[in-house]
Amino acid sequence: SASHAGPASPDPPTLGPVIFNPYDYAFHEDPYPTYRRLREEAPVYHNPDLEFWALSRHADVVAAFRDNTRLSSANGVSLDPSAYGPNAHKVMSFLAMDDPRHMRMRRLVSKGFTPRRVADLEERILELTLRYLEPAVGAREFDWISEFAGKLPMDVISELMGVPESDRNEIRRLADLVVHREEGVLDVPVAAMEASLHLVGYYADMLAERRKKETSDLTSALLAAEIDGDRLTDDEIIGFMFLMVVAGNETTTKLLGNALYWGAHNKSEVAQVLRDPARAPQWVEETLRYDTSSQIVARTAVADIELHDATIPAGGKVLLLIGSANRDSDVFDTAADFRIGRDSSQKIASFGGGVHFCLGAHLARLEANIALEQFARRVADYEIDEDRCERVHSTNVRGFAALPVEVTERH
Ligand code: HEM
């Protein structure tokens, strides 16, 4: 009967032209078949309804990250309109600036946000990791996101900035509200706008306190940062604090979730880490390649761009498909397979490239390495409850809002 698969049809099925809609929930379920078709059939894809262009090949995405003359960040780096809401004027995010404004701020911020400061956090990250991980693993069944992955990254950012322990739960609650979006609604929800204002107010108070009494945290370091007499204004420092909340919190939470999810789907790979927890960084690295948490960033063309027989006109919105670049078989062998131990950290597009290369890449890696190493030290095996996993639906962030796991403890 028609409901049964008959003999193979003589002609291959004819597919229509590839359609890529970053808002489509079916696309979120598994974007990789669409990415593959884009790379093969439409490397300069144009969606006239949503008014964007998209680059999907590794070489083109990497080149676009470096092409700051023709591709601007100043109109925002998301497909969606205003990510921040009404206080955007206060939030001076250098993520959404072009050079020389961007470079000036990034250099000043980098005086405080140094690799050394991040490396010095290692002990504290371990303590924070164990605080949440030990009771969760002890309970054997828990939600990896709500009990662990959703807590650690924002607490680490608070630690860095010097937010006292007693305020961190509230700060985390506000930070989660700031990025929270209603399913299917593009406008920034009122609760997110209110939370933004609260956070901005909180950080402004913190700055005022640090002015009176200097401390050893990042907040004081940013106040002290100076290059040839030039300093950051309070609004700029608050803008950066906010940028960490928006760019460094949810992305790291989702990375930790994706690692556990794909680990459960690739048991023989992750068994190597569960046997030898020191290999946790390889698990992290492959998750960053295979299913990264920041999938798409946007640019605006400021000149006509000719590429692969197409022309992206000046003014066009251009999406850089990071998740697709990371699966390009021109660059990665067996790109569709989850394989730990690849030597791919220099090639993955997960942290962008060029002048806007993720400032927190070393922090994200440090946190995820510690978290997964400690997980592997305590866990002999684990299962996820596939039916109760919940995906977030976003045009750029990829990962889970809920990820129930059951662990078998090591003895
Ligand atoms: C920029 C990804 C974690 C701070 C970026 C960009 C990407 C990215 C793709 C480039 C955006 C663009 O070119 O438009 C990620 C991922 C993370 C992560 C996947 C976690 C897995 C963090 C953390 C922090 C952070 C933990 C800080 C606490 C920043 C900042 C920028 C940035 C400040 C802007 C840099 C600039 O414009 O010069 N990130 N990020 N990120 N990220 Fe991250």
Residues whose N, C-alpha, C, O or C-beta is under 5 A from the ligand:
A	BS01	HEM	V77 F94 L95 R106 L243 M244 A247 G248 T251 T252 L255 S293 S294 V297 A349 S350 F351 G352 V355 H356 F357 C358 L359 G360 A361 L363 A364
